[in-house]
Amino acid sequence: MIYQKVFKKAYIEHLVKRLENNDSSILNFYSEDSFTILDENCLIDARISVPETINLSIPNEKDKYDFENAKIIYEAYADLPLIKASDPGLWTYLTHGPFWKYTKARWPNVNKSSYILEHWFVKNPSAPDLSRNAVSSLWWGVYLTLDKTRQNPYELTEMLFSMLDFNRTLISGVQGRNRNFTHAVLEYILEKPDLFSTQKEGKVRLLMRRMNFTGGYKLFTTLDKEQIKELLQTFQNDLLHYVEEDGKV
């Protein structure tokens, strides 16, 4: 075991500023086989013990291995305190350090600053969106869906990672990192296979739009899972009449 390292806030801000200015000397680093640390004083110990080696499956055009890698990341960081799990310094270091090869394979379009900022960094650090970073999205995907009361504790997790944008759509909305909400949505979809047998991705996006709007005036954190499912049920007619061409009803 080793102590986990994280990037200092000032160092991340330095990198972000240069990327936002399309600094070619920084952009060139993202084409390399490993990231060159530009300041040896940019790292601090997080005082969290983690395995010295964590091996992820490297994605390719055929297989992305999101579910498999999410399990590996979560189990390696299973004792991660939530305050650390929300730290942009941790996830930015992991994408630039031990999981550089994975991040480049999973999100290979490294010639665009905006793309790098989206997947190597954490957007809006003051209220971090953890659904886009290549590694934080894996950990949080498992944290929010793991259910040890189910015969297969990872059943909801596997469902979350079954669609390309399911993870982002579900985790990045106004409901934020609410386990009850995530479980309710996934269970609702799982329990209604006929309703979601066609146009599943579009229907899920529609459902999230409706729930995000509802979240503007209803506090989901005050509701239990069954109450959230009752809210979801009120949109069943919209889902039945979903029009795939424009995603509207």
VOGU-3710 file (C-alpha; in Angstrom, 3 decimals, decimal comma):
1> miyqkvfkka> 0,000/0,000/0,000  1,086/3,585/-0,641  -0,219/7,024/0,247  -2,382/8,540/-2,468  -1,063/11,724/-4,043  -3,202/14,604/-5,289  -2,517/17,718/-7,345  -2,486/21,052/-5,579  -5,255/23,444/-6,549  -2,793/26,049/-7,844
11> yiehlvkrle> -1,166/23,543/-10,178  -4,510/22,494/-11,661  -5,415/26,144/-12,195  -2,089/26,637/-13,966  -2,742/23,745/-16,358  -6,349/24,774/-16,965  -5,371/28,344/-17,792  -2,804/27,204/-20,364  -5,270/24,778/-21,935  -7,986/27,421/-22,096
21> nndssilnfy> -5,470/29,616/-23,929  -4,753/26,712/-26,332  -1,108/26,693/-25,337  0,438/24,269/-27,840  3,302/23,376/-25,500  0,781/21,977/-22,997  -1,419/20,388/-25,645  1,578/18,462/-26,929  1,969/16,724/-23,566  -1,351/14,933/-24,098
31> sedsftilde> 0,027/13,135/-27,143  2,829/11,588/-25,106  2,927/8,147/-23,459  3,015/9,729/-20,009  2,402/13,178/-18,575  5,424/15,269/-17,649  4,991/16,879/-14,236  5,860/20,533/-14,800  6,361/21,387/-11,138  7,736/18,844/-8,659
41> nclidarisv> 6,084/20,752/-5,801  2,611/20,310/-7,296  1,827/17,117/-5,348  0,746/16,479/-1,773  -0,024/13,270/0,112  -3,720/12,754/0,792  -2,940/10,431/3,750  -5,107/7,742/2,198  -3,659/4,265/1,724  -4,306/2,683/-1,673
51> petinlsipn> -2,897/-0,324/-3,539  0,475/0,381/-5,105  -0,664/-1,043/-8,457  -4,162/-0,871/-9,930  -4,542/-2,423/-13,367  -7,412/-1,299/-15,569  -8,516/-2,933/-18,811  -7,488/-0,694/-21,691  -10,473/0,273/-23,886  -10,503/-0,260/-27,623
61> ekdkydfena> -12,939/0,418/-30,458  -14,930/-2,717/-29,640  -14,913/-2,802/-25,827  -14,874/0,166/-23,433  -14,830/-1,937/-20,213  -16,569/0,840/-18,259  -18,386/-1,508/-15,894  -15,367/-3,740/-15,329  -13,047/-0,796/-14,703  -15,562/0,923/-12,466
71> kiiyeayadl> -15,559/-2,118/-10,176  -11,757/-2,140/-10,090  -11,537/1,568/-9,257  -14,227/1,430/-6,604  -12,823/-1,642/-4,871  -9,356/-0,104/-4,849  -10,762/3,114/-3,348  -13,634/1,593/-1,363  -12,617/3,416/1,838  -12,343/6,807/0,169
81> plikasdpgl> -14,014/9,467/2,370  -16,668/11,430/0,484  -14,849/14,701/1,040  -11,835/13,238/-0,772  -14,064/11,668/-3,432  -15,222/15,201/-4,261  -11,690/16,592/-4,517  -10,749/17,646/-8,088  -7,091/17,322/-7,095  -7,468/13,565/-6,633
91> wtylthgpfw> -9,208/12,786/-9,911  -7,052/15,171/-11,940  -3,921/13,522/-10,566  -5,253/10,036/-11,325  -6,011/10,860/-14,969  -2,589/12,471/-15,386  -0,702/9,895/-13,330  -1,460/6,199/-12,765  -4,413/6,052/-15,182  -2,940/8,136/-17,989
101> kytkarwpnv> -2,846/5,220/-20,424  -6,453/4,295/-19,614  -7,698/7,883/-19,966  -6,001/8,331/-23,345  -7,481/5,077/-24,639  -10,973/5,839/-23,337  -11,036/9,496/-24,431  -8,511/9,683/-27,287  -9,338/13,019/-28,931  -6,401/14,844/-27,326
111> nkssyilehw> -5,992/17,592/-29,929  -8,773/19,724/-28,432  -8,334/21,709/-25,224  -12,048/21,553/-24,415  -12,035/17,759/-24,699  -8,993/17,436/-22,426  -10,520/19,788/-19,852  -13,698/17,721/-19,863  -12,148/14,282/-19,324  -8,789/14,872/-17,614
121> fvknpsapdl> -10,003/17,550/-15,211  -13,115/18,227/-13,105  -15,422/20,939/-14,373  -16,487/23,687/-11,972  -14,227/22,747/-9,004  -16,254/24,853/-6,546  -19,274/22,605/-7,245  -17,574/19,706/-9,012  -19,272/17,813/-11,827  -17,785/14,352/-11,260
131> srnavsslww> -19,669/12,672/-14,095  -17,256/13,677/-16,874  -13,785/13,009/-15,511  -12,507/9,683/-16,870  -11,846/8,173/-13,432  -14,195/9,949/-11,013  -17,168/8,933/-13,188  -16,244/5,279/-12,621  -15,920/5,545/-8,834  -19,071/7,602/-8,360
141> gvyltldktr> -21,003/5,359/-10,732  -20,388/2,415/-8,408  -20,783/4,380/-5,182  -24,229/5,586/-6,214  -25,502/2,221/-7,462  -23,921/-0,510/-5,329  -26,709/-2,307/-3,450  -25,577/-5,028/-1,075  -29,189/-6,055/-0,407  -29,528/-7,395/-3,957
151> qnpyelteml> -28,484/-10,904/-4,943  -26,057/-9,258/-7,354  -24,835/-6,097/-5,576  -23,604/-4,702/-8,904  -26,854/-5,223/-10,820  -27,752/-1,529/-10,856  -24,127/-0,593/-11,519  -23,976/-2,754/-14,614  -27,194/-1,196/-15,825  -25,822/2,305/-15,252
161> fsmldfnrtl> -22,816/1,602/-17,467  -24,851/-0,225/-20,113  -25,454/2,906/-22,184  -22,920/5,400/-23,453  -24,312/8,487/-21,720  -26,442/6,856/-19,007  -23,884/7,547/-16,291  -23,525/11,227/-17,149  -27,242/11,793/-17,694  -28,151/10,317/-14,330
171> isgvqgrnrn> -25,367/11,650/-12,121  -24,881/15,170/-13,472  -28,432/16,508/-13,044  -29,879/18,637/-10,265  -30,357/15,520/-8,112  -26,566/15,437/-7,808  -25,045/12,577/-5,863  -28,227/11,206/-4,291  -28,177/7,424/-3,822  -31,938/7,157/-3,277
181> fthavleyil> -32,580/9,000/-6,507  -30,146/6,907/-8,530  -31,477/3,625/-7,171  -35,072/4,705/-7,756  -34,461/5,632/-11,405  -32,528/2,462/-12,212  -35,016/0,215/-10,423  -37,913/1,935/-12,191  -36,314/1,221/-15,576  -35,402/-2,327/-14,555
191> ekpdlfstqk> -38,950/-3,046/-13,375  -40,530/-1,819/-16,625  -38,770/-3,779/-19,389  -41,670/-3,389/-21,839  -41,715/0,386/-21,474  -37,977/0,632/-22,152  -37,685/-2,167/-24,699  -37,371/0,390/-27,518  -35,737/3,824/-27,755  -34,253/3,270/-24,300
201> egkvrllmrr> -31,555/5,934/-24,375  -33,920/8,608/-25,628  -36,556/7,706/-23,047  -34,002/7,846/-20,249  -32,882/11,302/-21,392  -36,519/12,420/-21,499  -37,125/11,032/-18,020  -34,095/12,884/-16,672  -35,235/16,152/-18,265  -38,610/15,784/-16,574
211> mnftggyklf> -37,029/14,932/-13,223  -34,454/17,713/-13,451  -37,289/20,167/-14,040  -39,174/18,709/-11,087  -36,023/19,035/-8,984  -36,202/22,766/-9,471  -39,087/22,972/-7,030  -39,065/19,631/-5,191  -36,218/18,563/-2,884  -35,405/14,952/-3,766
221> ttldkeqike> -33,269/14,507/-0,651  -36,451/14,658/1,455  -38,024/11,744/-0,466  -37,468/8,038/-0,006  -36,934/5,677/-2,917  -40,587/4,689/-3,277  -41,721/8,323/-3,307  -39,243/9,051/-6,094  -40,577/6,080/-8,048  -44,089/7,494/-7,694
231> llqtfqndll> -42,841/10,733/-9,261  -41,234/8,794/-12,095  -44,510/7,008/-12,712  -46,246/10,338/-13,399  -44,184/10,581/-16,604  -45,140/7,157/-17,927  -47,557/8,607/-20,479  -44,779/10,842/-21,836  -42,569/7,795/-22,234  -45,322/5,823/-23,974
241> hyveedgkv> -45,674/8,613/-26,532  -41,984/9,374/-26,880  -40,971/10,511/-30,375  -37,444/9,409/-31,225  -36,844/11,861/-34,059  -36,604/14,976/-31,877  -36,675/13,557/-28,376  -39,873/15,411/-27,536  -43,443/14,396/-26,786
//
